[in-house]
Amino acid sequence: MAQEARALLSVVLSRDGVWSVNERGPSRVSVAYFPSKWGAMRHAVRVAKAKRCCRVAVLERGGEVRLARDYDNDSARVETP
């Protein structure tokens, strides 16, 4: 069985003080902007919980990973009859 590619959601503070959530996956690339860290983190966790497997990482300004968590959600699978 082939291993599914894991999507990455990175939460980072830009130089102008805006928080962004960058999603990179095998079939999707998107960016969302938020005025607060709380809003960005809440969005990232909601997206991660909706996906089958995903990693959320909070990045420092230099690009180093400050905090990371993997989400493996078997309940996110949708079975059709």
C-alpha positions as CSV (number, residue, x, y, z in Angstrom):
1,M,0.0,0.0,0.0
2,A,1.5,3.3,-1.0
3,Q,1.9,5.9,1.7
4,E,-0.2,9.1,1.2
5,A,1.7,12.4,1.0
6,R,1.4,14.5,4.1
7,A,0.1,18.1,3.7
8,L,2.1,20.8,5.5
9,L,0.5,23.8,7.1
10,S,3.0,26.4,8.2
11,V,2.0,29.4,10.5
12,V,4.4,32.3,10.3
13,L,4.5,36.0,11.2
14,S,5.4,38.3,8.3
15,R,7.6,41.4,8.6
16,D,4.6,43.6,8.5
17,G,2.9,41.9,11.5
18,V,0.4,39.8,9.6
19,W,0.1,36.1,10.4
20,S,-0.2,33.7,7.4
21,V,-1.1,30.0,7.1
22,N,0.6,28.4,4.1
23,E,-0.8,25.1,2.9
24,R,1.3,22.9,0.7
25,G,0.1,19.5,-0.3
26,P,0.3,17.0,-3.2
27,S,-2.5,18.7,-5.1
28,R,-3.0,22.1,-3.4
29,V,-1.1,25.2,-2.5
30,S,-2.9,28.1,-0.7
31,V,-2.2,31.0,1.6
32,A,-4.6,32.7,4.1
33,Y,-3.8,35.8,6.1
34,F,-4.9,36.7,9.7
35,P,-4.5,39.7,12.0
36,S,-3.8,37.6,15.0
37,K,-1.8,34.4,15.9
38,W,-4.9,32.9,17.5
39,G,-6.9,33.3,14.3
40,A,-4.1,31.7,12.2
41,M,-3.7,28.8,14.6
42,R,-7.4,28.1,14.8
43,H,-7.6,28.0,11.0
44,A,-4.6,25.7,10.7
45,V,-5.9,23.2,13.3
46,R,-9.4,23.2,11.6
47,V,-7.9,22.5,8.2
48,A,-5.6,19.8,9.7
49,K,-8.4,18.0,11.4
50,A,-10.4,18.0,8.1
51,K,-7.5,16.2,6.3
52,R,-6.5,12.6,6.5
53,C,-2.9,13.3,7.5
54,C,-1.3,16.7,8.0
55,R,1.5,18.5,9.8
56,V,1.1,21.9,11.4
57,A,4.3,23.8,12.1
58,V,4.8,27.3,13.7
59,L,7.9,28.9,12.1
60,E,10.2,31.5,13.5
61,R,11.1,34.5,11.4
62,G,14.3,32.8,10.2
63,G,12.4,29.7,9.0
64,E,13.3,27.4,11.9
65,V,10.4,25.2,13.2
66,R,9.4,26.4,16.7
67,L,6.6,23.9,17.2
68,A,5.1,21.1,15.1
69,R,2.3,18.6,15.5
70,D,1.1,15.8,13.2
71,Y,-2.6,15.1,12.7
72,D,-3.5,11.6,11.5
73,N,-7.3,11.4,11.2
74,D,-8.8,8.1,10.1
75,S,-12.2,9.6,10.8
76,A,-11.6,12.2,8.0
77,R,-12.1,9.4,5.4
78,V,-15.4,9.5,3.6
79,E,-16.7,6.2,2.4
80,T,-19.2,6.0,-0.4
81,P,-21.5,3.0,-0.9
